[in-house]
Amino acid sequence: MSGLTDFQLLGQPAPKCKPPPIHFKPLTCRCSECRVNGLCLPAGLPMHCNSYFGTLIGPRIRVSKGAALFSANVPLSSLYAVHSGSFKTNLNNAEGQGVIINFWMTGDVLGLDAVATELHVCDAIALEDSEVCPLPYHRLQALARNFPMLQQSLNRLMSREIIREHERVLMLCNLSAEQRLASFLLSLSRRFVSRGYSPHGFMLRMSREDIGSYLGLRLETICRSVAHLRGLGIVNLHGRQVEILDMPALIAIELGSPASFAIAPVKA
């Protein structure tokens, strides 16, 4: 072996946060065999383009829980398609205070934050033991010039993330605490459905502190809102296991409907 570190092999300097145990894993399947390929970058590509795309993918990378896949100010070398597991991305100011800006699961593509400047602006931290498929960015760009549908697919992914960020801004500006929590749970439910899972029961991989940071709420507010929804028989949440018992009522809360059981607003 050459003695290079995993980050040197990836063409990235080691992050400033705690060094993550990242390991390469031989690629055992191609995009056509992946169960979430309909959500990822090659979605909708013709077979011949998909074959070329498959040659870009390097050895799958395993990222341990709590480790950084990439960090802020690290140069862009690859985009990362989440094959299994989940991540959070957060922004930190000069004083080290951070805010969670997104959560990612299988089928999502991380790293698009660096496309404009070719420097990552956030940290991507694994919420559980996870695996990603690295897509070398400059080689991806070169292939996209020959296959316009690949460029369209890349544009679609970037547009999807812009829409998600716009929805989050609207949520932070206009929704009450319980509306934000309802919106968050419904969004997760829809994302799990798109991956073939139940809309009514799923596991939260993030902590309640992380949820509060993402929703712009204090931890105590999150706990009160959860207890209120549980008391109304709308959501059953034990630990990190979520069971949505009354989907129409949860949707009514998100929309602020007068028919949402006259719920008293919870202050943020």
TORKOL-4160 file (C-alpha; in steps of 0.2 Angstrom, whole numbers, padded with zeros to 4 digits, m for minus):
268
<pt num="1" X="0000" Y="0000" Z="0000"/>
<pt num="2" X="0006" Y="0018" Z="m0003"/>
<pt num="3" X="0003" Y="0024" Z="0015"/>
<pt num="4" X="m0009" Y="0038" Z="0009"/>
<pt num="5" X="m0023" Y="0042" Z="0021"/>
<pt num="6" X="m0041" Y="0039" Z="0015"/>
<pt num="7" X="m0043" Y="0058" Z="0013"/>
<pt num="8" X="m0028" Y="0059" Z="0002"/>
<pt num="9" X="m0035" Y="0045" Z="m0008"/>
<pt num="10" X="m0051" Y="0055" Z="m0010"/>
<pt num="11" X="m0041" Y="0071" Z="m0015"/>
<pt num="12" X="m0047" Y="0080" Z="0001"/>
<pt num="13" X="m0037" Y="0087" Z="0016"/>
<pt num="14" X="m0042" Y="0080" Z="0033"/>
<pt num="15" X="m0057" Y="0090" Z="0041"/>
<pt num="16" X="m0054" Y="0101" Z="0055"/>
<pt num="17" X="m0067" Y="0092" Z="0066"/>
<pt num="18" X="m0063" Y="0075" Z="0074"/>
<pt num="19" X="m0055" Y="0063" Z="0061"/>
<pt num="20" X="m0068" Y="0052" Z="0054"/>
<pt num="21" X="m0065" Y="0033" Z="0052"/>
<pt num="22" X="m0069" Y="0032" Z="0033"/>
<pt num="23" X="m0066" Y="0015" Z="0024"/>
<pt num="24" X="m0067" Y="0010" Z="0006"/>
<pt num="25" X="m0078" Y="m0005" Z="0002"/>
<pt num="26" X="m0077" Y="m0014" Z="m0015"/>
<pt num="27" X="m0092" Y="m0009" Z="m0026"/>
<pt num="28" X="m0103" Y="m0024" Z="m0026"/>
<pt num="29" X="m0118" Y="m0017" Z="m0037"/>
<pt num="30" X="m0121" Y="m0005" Z="m0051"/>
<pt num="31" X="m0134" Y="0009" Z="m0051"/>
<pt num="32" X="m0146" Y="m0002" Z="m0061"/>
<pt num="33" X="m0146" Y="m0014" Z="m0046"/>
<pt num="34" X="m0148" Y="m0001" Z="m0033"/>
<pt num="35" X="m0165" Y="0000" Z="m0024"/>
<pt num="36" X="m0165" Y="0019" Z="m0024"/>
<pt num="37" X="m0158" Y="0022" Z="m0041"/>
<pt num="38" X="m0175" Y="0031" Z="m0046"/>
<pt num="39" X="m0171" Y="0045" Z="m0033"/>
<pt num="40" X="m0152" Y="0047" Z="m0037"/>
<pt num="41" X="m0142" Y="0055" Z="m0051"/>
<pt num="42" X="m0144" Y="0042" Z="m0065"/>
<pt num="43" X="m0163" Y="0043" Z="m0063"/>
<pt num="44" X="m0171" Y="0043" Z="m0081"/>
<pt num="45" X="m0155" Y="0041" Z="m0090"/>
<pt num="46" X="m0154" Y="0029" Z="m0106"/>
<pt num="47" X="m0146" Y="0013" Z="m0104"/>
<pt num="48" X="m0130" Y="0017" Z="m0113"/>
<pt num="49" X="m0128" Y="0033" Z="m0103"/>
<pt num="50" X="m0131" Y="0024" Z="m0087"/>
<pt num="51" X="m0117" Y="0012" Z="m0092"/>
<pt num="52" X="m0105" Y="0026" Z="m0094"/>
<pt num="53" X="m0111" Y="0034" Z="m0078"/>
<pt num="54" X="m0108" Y="0017" Z="m0069"/>
<pt num="55" X="m0089" Y="0018" Z="m0073"/>
<pt num="56" X="m0087" Y="0035" Z="m0064"/>
<pt num="57" X="m0092" Y="0027" Z="m0047"/>
<pt num="58" X="m0077" Y="0024" Z="m0036"/>
<pt num="59" X="m0076" Y="0011" Z="m0022"/>
<pt num="60" X="m0091" Y="0013" Z="m0010"/>
<pt num="61" X="m0086" Y="0023" Z="0006"/>
<pt num="62" X="m0091" Y="0018" Z="0023"/>
<pt num="63" X="m0093" Y="0032" Z="0036"/>
<pt num="64" X="m0095" Y="0028" Z="0054"/>
<pt num="65" X="m0108" Y="0036" Z="0065"/>
<pt num="66" X="m0103" Y="0054" Z="0071"/>
<pt num="67" X="m0089" Y="0055" Z="0057"/>
<pt num="68" X="m0088" Y="0069" Z="0044"/>
<pt num="69" X="m0090" Y="0064" Z="0026"/>
<pt num="70" X="m0083" Y="0081" Z="0021"/>
<pt num="71" X="m0081" Y="0098" Z="0031"/>
<pt num="72" X="m0083" Y="0116" Z="0027"/>
<pt num="73" X="m0070" Y="0125" Z="0017"/>
<pt num="74" X="m0064" Y="0108" Z="0010"/>
<pt num="75" X="m0062" Y="0108" Z="m0009"/>
<pt num="76" X="m0075" Y="0099" Z="m0019"/>
<pt num="77" X="m0068" Y="0083" Z="m0026"/>
<pt num="78" X="m0084" Y="0072" Z="m0027"/>
<pt num="79" X="m0103" Y="0072" Z="m0025"/>
<pt num="80" X="m0109" Y="0057" Z="m0014"/>
<pt num="81" X="m0124" Y="0047" Z="m0017"/>
<pt num="82" X="m0131" Y="0040" Z="0000"/>
<pt num="83" X="m0132" Y="0021" Z="m0003"/>
<pt num="84" X="m0137" Y="0017" Z="0015"/>
<pt num="85" X="m0138" Y="0026" Z="0031"/>
<pt num="86" X="m0141" Y="0045" Z="0034"/>
<pt num="87" X="m0132" Y="0061" Z="0037"/>
<pt num="88" X="m0135" Y="0079" Z="0043"/>
<pt num="89" X="m0127" Y="0095" Z="0036"/>
<pt num="90" X="m0124" Y="0110" Z="0047"/>
<pt num="91" X="m0117" Y="0127" Z="0046"/>
<pt num="92" X="m0105" Y="0134" Z="0059"/>
<pt num="93" X="m0100" Y="0152" Z="0063"/>
<pt num="94" X="m0083" Y="0159" Z="0068"/>
<pt num="95" X="m0088" Y="0155" Z="0086"/>
<pt num="96" X="m0092" Y="0137" Z="0082"/>
<pt num="97" X="m0110" Y="0139" Z="0085"/>
<pt num="98" X="m0120" Y="0129" Z="0072"/>
<pt num="99" X="m0137" Y="0126" Z="0064"/>
<pt num="100" X="m0143" Y="0110" Z="0056"/>
<pt num="101" X="m0148" Y="0114" Z="0038"/>
<pt num="102" X="m0154" Y="0097" Z="0031"/>
<pt num="103" X="m0155" Y="0079" Z="0034"/>
<pt num="104" X="m0151" Y="0066" Z="0021"/>
<pt num="105" X="m0156" Y="0048" Z="0018"/>
<pt num="106" X="m0153" Y="0034" Z="0005"/>
<pt num="107" X="m0155" Y="0040" Z="m0013"/>
<pt num="108" X="m0150" Y="0058" Z="m0009"/>
<pt num="109" X="m0134" Y="0066" Z="m0016"/>
<pt num="110" X="m0123" Y="0076" Z="m0005"/>
<pt num="111" X="m0110" Y="0089" Z="m0010"/>
<pt num="112" X="m0120" Y="0101" Z="m0021"/>
<pt num="113" X="m0117" Y="0115" Z="m0009"/>
<pt num="114" X="m0099" Y="0116" Z="m0016"/>
<pt num="115" X="m0104" Y="0117" Z="m0035"/>
<pt num="116" X="m0104" Y="0136" Z="m0035"/>
<pt num="117" X="m0087" Y="0139" Z="m0027"/>
<pt num="118" X="m0079" Y="0122" Z="m0027"/>
<pt num="119" X="m0078" Y="0123" Z="m0008"/>
<pt num="120" X="m0090" Y="0115" Z="0004"/>
<pt num="121" X="m0099" Y="0127" Z="0015"/>
<pt num="122" X="m0105" Y="0115" Z="0028"/>
<pt num="123" X="m0101" Y="0099" Z="0037"/>
<pt num="124" X="m0109" Y="0082" Z="0033"/>
<pt num="125" X="m0110" Y="0071" Z="0048"/>
<pt num="126" X="m0116" Y="0053" Z="0048"/>
<pt num="127" X="m0131" Y="0050" Z="0059"/>
<pt num="128" X="m0128" Y="0031" Z="0059"/>
<pt num="129" X="m0115" Y="0019" Z="0051"/>
<pt num="130" X="m0118" Y="0024" Z="0032"/>
<pt num="131" X="m0111" Y="0020" Z="0015"/>
<pt num="132" X="m0110" Y="0032" Z="0000"/>
<pt num="133" X="m0105" Y="0031" Z="m0018"/>
<pt num="134" X="m0092" Y="0044" Z="m0023"/>
<pt num="135" X="m0095" Y="0053" Z="m0040"/>
<pt num="136" X="m0079" Y="0062" Z="m0045"/>
<pt num="137" X="m0086" Y="0079" Z="m0049"/>
<pt num="138" X="m0075" Y="0085" Z="m0063"/>
<pt num="139" X="m0076" Y="0068" Z="m0072"/>
<pt num="140" X="m0095" Y="0069" Z="m0070"/>
<pt num="141" X="m0095" Y="0087" Z="m0078"/>
<pt num="142" X="m0085" Y="0080" Z="m0093"/>
<pt num="143" X="m0097" Y="0065" Z="m0095"/>
<pt num="144" X="m0112" Y="0077" Z="m0094"/>
<pt num="145" X="m0105" Y="0087" Z="m0109"/>
<pt num="146" X="m0107" Y="0072" Z="m0119"/>
<pt num="147" X="m0124" Y="0066" Z="m0112"/>
<pt num="148" X="m0136" Y="0081" Z="m0110"/>
<pt num="149" X="m0148" Y="0070" Z="m0101"/>
<pt num="150" X="m0135" Y="0068" Z="m0087"/>
<pt num="151" X="m0133" Y="0087" Z="m0085"/>
<pt num="152" X="m0152" Y="0088" Z="m0084"/>
<pt num="153" X="m0152" Y="0075" Z="m0071"/>
<pt num="154" X="m0139" Y="0085" Z="m0061"/>
<pt num="155" X="m0149" Y="0101" Z="m0063"/>
<pt num="156" X="m0165" Y="0092" Z="m0057"/>
<pt num="157" X="m0156" Y="0087" Z="m0041"/>
<pt num="158" X="m0149" Y="0105" Z="m0038"/>
<pt num="159" X="m0167" Y="0112" Z="m0041"/>
<pt num="160" X="m0174" Y="0099" Z="m0029"/>
<pt num="161" X="m0162" Y="0105" Z="m0015"/>
<pt num="162" X="m0167" Y="0123" Z="m0019"/>
<pt num="163" X="m0185" Y="0119" Z="m0017"/>
<pt num="164" X="m0182" Y="0110" Z="m0001"/>
<pt num="165" X="m0173" Y="0125" Z="0006"/>
<pt num="166" X="m0186" Y="0137" Z="0000"/>
<pt num="167" X="m0199" Y="0126" Z="0009"/>
<pt num="168" X="m0189" Y="0127" Z="0025"/>
<pt num="169" X="m0187" Y="0146" Z="0024"/>
<pt num="170" X="m0206" Y="0147" Z="0023"/>
<pt num="171" X="m0208" Y="0135" Z="0037"/>
<pt num="172" X="m0197" Y="0145" Z="0049"/>
<pt num="173" X="m0205" Y="0162" Z="0044"/>
<pt num="174" X="m0223" Y="0157" Z="0044"/>
<pt num="175" X="m0227" Y="0142" Z="0055"/>
<pt num="176" X="m0230" Y="0140" Z="0073"/>
<pt num="177" X="m0219" Y="0127" Z="0083"/>
<pt num="178" X="m0232" Y="0113" Z="0082"/>
<pt num="179" X="m0235" Y="0117" Z="0063"/>
<pt num="180" X="m0216" Y="0115" Z="0060"/>
<pt num="181" X="m0215" Y="0099" Z="0069"/>
<pt num="182" X="m0230" Y="0092" Z="0060"/>
<pt num="183" X="m0222" Y="0098" Z="0043"/>
<pt num="184" X="m0206" Y="0090" Z="0048"/>
<pt num="185" X="m0214" Y="0073" Z="0052"/>
<pt num="186" X="m0225" Y="0073" Z="0036"/>
<pt num="187" X="m0210" Y="0077" Z="0026"/>
<pt num="188" X="m0201" Y="0062" Z="0033"/>
<pt num="189" X="m0216" Y="0052" Z="0030"/>
<pt num="190" X="m0216" Y="0057" Z="0011"/>
<pt num="191" X="m0198" Y="0054" Z="0009"/>
<pt num="192" X="m0199" Y="0036" Z="0017"/>
<pt num="193" X="m0214" Y="0032" Z="0006"/>
<pt num="194" X="m0204" Y="0037" Z="m0010"/>
<pt num="195" X="m0191" Y="0024" Z="m0004"/>
<pt num="196" X="m0204" Y="0010" Z="m0002"/>
<pt num="197" X="m0207" Y="0011" Z="0017"/>
<pt num="198" X="m0223" Y="0014" Z="0027"/>
<pt num="199" X="m0229" Y="0032" Z="0028"/>
<pt num="200" X="m0235" Y="0029" Z="0046"/>
<pt num="201" X="m0220" Y="0021" Z="0055"/>
<pt num="202" X="m0202" Y="0025" Z="0054"/>
<pt num="203" X="m0186" Y="0028" Z="0065"/>
<pt num="204" X="m0179" Y="0045" Z="0068"/>
<pt num="205" X="m0160" Y="0044" Z="0066"/>
<pt num="206" X="m0157" Y="0062" Z="0072"/>
<pt num="207" X="m0158" Y="0068" Z="0090"/>
<pt num="208" X="m0172" Y="0080" Z="0096"/>
<pt num="209" X="m0158" Y="0093" Z="0098"/>
<pt num="210" X="m0155" Y="0091" Z="0080"/>
<pt num="211" X="m0173" Y="0092" Z="0076"/>
<pt num="212" X="m0174" Y="0108" Z="0086"/>
<pt num="213" X="m0159" Y="0116" Z="0077"/>
<pt num="214" X="m0167" Y="0112" Z="0060"/>
<pt num="215" X="m0184" Y="0119" Z="0065"/>
<pt num="216" X="m0177" Y="0134" Z="0074"/>
<pt num="217" X="m0185" Y="0128" Z="0090"/>
<pt num="218" X="m0178" Y="0125" Z="0108"/>
<pt num="219" X="m0177" Y="0108" Z="0114"/>
<pt num="220" X="m0191" Y="0111" Z="0128"/>
<pt num="221" X="m0203" Y="0117" Z="0114"/>
<pt num="222" X="m0200" Y="0101" Z="0104"/>
<pt num="223" X="m0203" Y="0090" Z="0119"/>
<pt num="224" X="m0219" Y="0100" Z="0123"/>
<pt num="225" X="m0225" Y="0099" Z="0105"/>
<pt num="226" X="m0222" Y="0080" Z="0105"/>
<pt num="227" X="m0231" Y="0078" Z="0121"/>
<pt num="228" X="m0246" Y="0088" Z="0114"/>
<pt num="229" X="m0247" Y="0078" Z="0098"/>
<pt num="230" X="m0246" Y="0062" Z="0108"/>
<pt num="231" X="m0260" Y="0068" Z="0120"/>
<pt num="232" X="m0271" Y="0071" Z="0105"/>
<pt num="233" X="m0268" Y="0054" Z="0099"/>
<pt num="234" X="m0261" Y="0060" Z="0083"/>
<pt num="235" X="m0243" Y="0054" Z="0085"/>
<pt num="236" X="m0236" Y="0041" Z="0095"/>
<pt num="237" X="m0217" Y="0044" Z="0098"/>
<pt num="238" X="m0207" Y="0033" Z="0110"/>
<pt num="239" X="m0188" Y="0036" Z="0110"/>
<pt num="240" X="m0185" Y="0038" Z="0091"/>
<pt num="241" X="m0198" Y="0027" Z="0085"/>
<pt num="242" X="m0212" Y="0037" Z="0076"/>
<pt num="243" X="m0230" Y="0031" Z="0073"/>
<pt num="244" X="m0242" Y="0043" Z="0065"/>
<pt num="245" X="m0259" Y="0037" Z="0071"/>
<pt num="246" X="m0270" Y="0051" Z="0062"/>
<pt num="247" X="m0263" Y="0057" Z="0046"/>
<pt num="248" X="m0277" Y="0069" Z="0041"/>
<pt num="249" X="m0276" Y="0077" Z="0058"/>
<pt num="250" X="m0257" Y="0079" Z="0057"/>
<pt num="251" X="m0260" Y="0087" Z="0039"/>
<pt num="252" X="m0273" Y="0099" Z="0047"/>
<pt num="253" X="m0261" Y="0105" Z="0060"/>
<pt num="254" X="m0247" Y="0108" Z="0047"/>
<pt num="255" X="m0260" Y="0118" Z="0037"/>
<pt num="256" X="m0266" Y="0128" Z="0052"/>
<pt num="257" X="m0284" Y="0122" Z="0049"/>
<pt num="258" X="m0297" Y="0129" Z="0061"/>
<pt num="259" X="m0303" Y="0111" Z="0062"/>
<pt num="260" X="m0286" Y="0105" Z="0069"/>
<pt num="261" X="m0294" Y="0101" Z="0086"/>
<pt num="262" X="m0293" Y="0119" Z="0092"/>
<pt num="263" X="m0275" Y="0116" Z="0097"/>
<pt num="264" X="m0267" Y="0130" Z="0107"/>
<pt num="265" X="m0251" Y="0137" Z="0099"/>
<pt num="266" X="m0235" Y="0132" Z="0107"/>
<pt num="267" X="m0223" Y="0147" Z="0108"/>
<pt num="268" X="m0205" Y="0144" Z="0100"/>
